[in-house]
Amino acid sequence: METEIQQNILFCIHTELGSFLQKFRIRVCKECNWSEATYYRKMRSPGFAGYRRRNSLLSNAEKEKIISIRKEIVKEIIEELDKEPISCHWISF
């Protein structure tokens, strides 16, 4: 006999939102022609929260592109949430 058990809703939402973070990183890397290592290095560079120095490793064009990608990803999140409230998977045993 096969039964279905729904996964933990918190885990489902966490995974769903995490996928949007991954999409954002992939898009930024593609649009800015960066490697994943460059993405994380620039993300932790001076000029971001927690650092005293004010200069940033991002050019104005990169900043504008990143903001643009953010807006697109947020639109995708809203569209996705309007389609299906929670993309939770079912496990069959």
Order of alpha helices (4+ residues) and beta strands (2+ residues): beta-alpha-alpha-alpha-beta
